Each structure stands twice: as C-alpha cells, then as structure tokens.
C-alpha cells in the first residue's frame, strides 16, 4: 500500500495485479493533518495495511519534527536531488525549451556546481536519515512543505 499526500489529504492507494498489469486504486483518504488512524480509515484497510499506515504516520511525524528544527538551507539542499530528478523528468517531456530559461538554468547550475565543489573541501558530514515506509516523493513533499513554511 502506498500513502500519497495530495490536495490536503492523504490517499491510501492499494496496488494489485490484474491480467498481468498493475492497477492502483484509492481505497480511502483522510485529512493530512491527522496523526492517528481514524476509524473510518482502519475499517477499509486490512490489518497489514493499518500497520503500514501506522508506520508511515510515525515516520512522517519524525520527518516533520526533524525538518522543523533543521535550518532552511540544509532542508533546501536535501530536497535538491529530488527536485533535480523532477526537473529532469519534466525536461524529457518537453519538445522544446525556451532559450532564456535554458540559459538561466545553465548559469544557475554552473554557479551551483562551483560552489558545491568548493564546499566539498570542507569537513562537513552529511547525516542522511532513511524513511522506509515513506516513498521518496512523499519525503520530498514534506521537505517542500517545510521550506514553504520557513520562507
């Protein structure tokens, strides 16, 4: 089961095989502000799915707590690989790219690459936490929400 934040709700999405292809269906959704499993949600999920949702909610709460105390710059840097992957996917879908935007991105990447290389020569360590129950996209959404609230 996957849990996906969308439009101020969390969707519980069940995936199964039908005729050799994967089919996903939204079983139930609930307000994203909830930190516990509501009765109407648990009534529609299997015991295993309820346990998965419980683990997902705990990891989300832990991530939100970590992001709350983390400096904005660090959160932006940790979200950057996911954002770059999303941007890469978006460019692949384009037929053409505006030359002005292309140049802005190239300039920004050049400056970032130079600054990133300079930072590599320092002794800062990166502590990467793993969130097993949360999909990478959901971690990125939490990071972006944290960034938005701090800006």
KOLDREN-840853 format. One record per residue: x, y, z of N, C-alpha, C, O in turn; residue in one letter. Coordinates in steps of 0.1 Angstrom, whole numbers, plus 2048, in hexadecimal, padded with zeros to 3 digits. Example, Ala and Ser with C-alpha at 12.3 -4.5 7.8 and 13.67 -1.06 7.14 Angstrom:
REM KOLDREN-840853
8847C784E87B7D384E8847DF84E88E7DF855A/8807EA8478897F584788180084F88680B850S/
END
This chain:
REM KOLDREN-840853
8087F480080080080080980C80081380D807X/8058167F880C8237F880382E7FE7F782D7FDX/80983880480284380A80784F804813852804X/7FE8577FE8028627F57FB86F7FA7EF86F7FBX/8038797FD7FD8868017F888D7F480088F7EBX/7EC8927F47E78997E87DB8A27ED7D289D7F3X/7DB8AE7E97D08B77EC7CC8B77FB7C08B57FDX/7D58B98047D28B98127CC8AC8187C68AC822X/7CF8A18117CA8948157D588A8137DE88C80BX/7D487F81A7DD8738187D48688127CA865817X/7D88648067D18597FF7D884C8027E484B801X/7D08428067D58348087D282D7FB7C782A7F7X/7DD8297F47DC8247E77E08157E77EC8127EAX/7D780C7E37DA7FE7E27DD7FA7D47D77FF7CBX/7E87F37D27ED7EF7C57EC7DF7C47F07D87CEX/7E67DB7B97E57CC7B77E77C97A97E67D27A0X/7E97BC7A67EB7B77987DE7B37937D77AB799X/7DA7B87877CE7B47807D27B17717D77BA76AX/7D17A476D7D47A075F7E27A475C7E57A9750X/7EC7A27657FA7A57627FE7B37638097B6760X/7F57BC7667F97CA7677F57CF7757EC7CA77CX/7FD7DA7797FB7DF7877EF7EA7867EF7F377EX/7E67E87907DB7F17917DB7F779F7DC7F07A9X/7D980479F7D980B7AC7CB8117AE7C58167A5X/7C78107BB7BA8177BE7BB81D7CC7C18187D5X/7B58297CD7B48307D97A98297E279E8297DEX/7AE8247ED7A481D7F679D8277FF791826800X/7A583080579F83A80E7A984580E7B584480CX/7A38518127AC85D8147A886382179C862826X/7B186B8277AE8728347B687F8347C088082CX/7B288883D7B989583E7C78938417CB88B84AX/7D089A83A7DE89983C7E389E84A7EE89A84EX/7DB8A58527DE8AA85F7DD89F86A7E28A0875X/7D68948667D48898707E18828737E987F869X/7E487F87F7F08788837ED86A8887F686288BX/7E08668887DC85988D7D38538827CE85B879X/7D18468837C88408797BA84187E7B683C888X/7B28488767A384987979C83C8777A083486EX/79183A87E78982E87D78482B86F78582086AX/78083686877B83485A78682F851783829847X/79283285479E82E84C7A181F84F7A2817846X/7A281C85B7A680E85F79B80485B79E7F9859X/78F80985A7848008567867FB8487817F0844X/78C80384078E7FF83279B7F982E79D7F5822X/7A47F88387B17F28357B37E583C7AC7E2846X/7BB7DC8377BF7D083D7C77D38497CC7DE84BX/7C97C98527D27CA85E7E07CE8597E67D7860X/7E57C884F7F37CB84A7F37D98457FD7E0848X/7E97DD83E7E97EB8397E87F58447EE800843X/7E07F284E7DF7FB85A7ED7FC8617F1807865X/7F47F18628027F286780B7FA85F813801864X/80A7F885281280084880F80F84A81881784AX/80281384B7FE82184D80482685A80883185BX/80381E86480882287181782587181C82F876X/81F81D86A82D81F86882F82C860838833863X/82782D85582983984D82684685582D850853X/81B84685D81885286582385586F827861871X/82984A87583484D87E84085387784685C87DX/84484D86C84F85386484D861860856869860X/84086485B83D87185783E87B863844886861X/83A87786F83B87F87A84988287E84D88D882X/85187787D86087988086688287686F88A87AX/86388086986988985F86589786186D8A0860X/85889A8648538A786685A8AD87285E8B9872X/85D8A687D8648AB8898728AE8858778B9889X/8798A687D8868A98798878B58708908BD872X/87E8B686787E8C285E87B8CF86587F8D9861X/8738CE87086F8DA87787B8E187D87C8ED87DX/8848D98828908DE88989C8E08808A68E5884X/89B8DB8738A68DC86A8A78EA86389C8EF860X/8B38EF8618B48FC85A8AE8FB84C8AF8F1846X/8A89068478A290683A8AC90282F8A98FA826X/8B89078308C29048258C58F58248C68F0819X/8C68EE8308C98E08308BD8D982A8BE8CF822X/8B18DD82D8A58D68288A48D88198A18CF812X/8A78E48148A78E68068B18DD7FF8AE8D77F4X/8BD8DC8058C88D47FF8C38C57FF8C68BE7F5X/8BD8C08098B98B280A8AD8B08008AC8A47FCX/8A58BA7FD89A8B87F489F8B97E58988B47DCX/8AB8BF7E38AF8C27D68B18B57CD8AC8B67C1X/8B68AA7D18B789F7C88A989A7C38A88977B7X/89F89A7CC8928977C788C8A17BE88689D7B4X/88F8AE7C088A8B87B78918B77AA88B8B979FX/89E8B47AA8A58B379D8A08A779589F8A8789X/89C89C79C89789179588989478F886891783X/88189C7968748A07918768A978586F8A877BX/8808B27868838BC77B8888B476F8848B7763X/8908AA7718958A276688A89B75F88989B753X/88189576787588F76186C89975986789574EX/86B8A575E8638AF75786A8B374A8638B5740X/8778B474A87E8B873D87D8AD73387B8B0727X/87D8A173787C89572E86E89672786D89171BX/86489B72D85789B7278558A771E84B8A8717X/85E8B171E85D8BD7168618BA70886A8B2705X/85A8C16FE85F8C06F086A8CB6EE8748C86E8X/8688D66F48728E16F48738E870186A8E7709X/87E8EF70387F8F771088390570C88C907703X/87D90F71287F91D70F88E92071189491C71CX/8959267088A39297098A79317158B192F71BX/89E93B7198A19437258A193B7318AA93C73AX/89793273389692973E8A291F73E8A891D749X/8A691A7338B19117318BE9187378C591273EX/8C09257328CC92C7368CC92F7458D692E74CX/8C093274B8BF9357598C39287618CA92876BX/8BE91D75D8C09107638CF90D7628D690976CX/8D590E7568E390B7548EC91475D8F590F763X/8E992175E8F092A7678EF9267758F992677DX/8E392377A8E191F7888E891278B8EE910795X/8E89087818EF8FB7838FE8FE7849058F778CX/90390677B91290977C91690F78992090A78FX/90F91978E91291F79B9109157A69199147AFX/90690D7A59039037B090F8F87B09148F57BAX/9128F47A491D8E97A392A8EE7A99318E77B0X/92D8FB7A693A9017AB9399027BA9428FE7C1X/92E9077BF92C9087CE92C8FB7D59318F97E0X/9268F17CF9258E37D49338DD7D59368D77DFX/93A8DF7CA9488D97CA9518E07D59588D97DCX/94F8ED7D79568F47E29528EF7F095B8ED7F9X/9468EC7F29418E77FE9468D98019478D580DX/9498D17F794D8C37F995B8C380095E8B9806X/9628CD7FF96F8CE80596F8D08149798D081BX/9638D281A9628D482895F8C782F95D8BD828X/95F8C783C95D8BA84394F8B884894D8B1852X/9458BE8429378BC8469338AE8429368A9838X/92C8A784C92689A84991789B8469118A484CX/91289383E90489383B8FD88784290187C840X/8F388A84A8EC8808518DF87D8498D6886849X/8DE8728428D386F83A8CA8658428CF85A845X/8BE8688448B585F84B8AD8588418A985D836X/8AA84B8448A284383B89484284089284084CX/88A84383887C84283B876837833872839827X/87682B83887381F83186481F82C86181A821X/85B82483484D82383184882E82783E82D821X/85083982784C84481E85384381185F841810X/84B8458068518467F985A8527F885785C7FFX/8648527EF86C85E7ED86486A7EA8688757EFX/85A8697E28518747DE84B87A7EA8498877EBX/8478727F484087780084A87E80984688880FX/85687980A86188081286388E80B864898812X/86488E7FE86689B7F785B8A57FA85D8B07FCX/84E8A07FA8438A87FD8448AE80B8418BA80DX/8488A681484A8AB8228558B68238548C0829X/8608B381B86B8BD81B8668CA8158698D581AX/85E8C980A85A8D58038508DD80C84F8E980DX/8478D581383E8DC81D8468E38288428EE82BX/8508DD82D8598E383785F8F08318608FA838X/8648EF82586B8FB81F86190681D864911820X/85590281984A90C817847913824844920824X/84690C82E84291283B84D91B84184A924849X/85A91983D86592184286892D83A86E93683EX/86392D82D86693882485C94382685D94E820X/
END
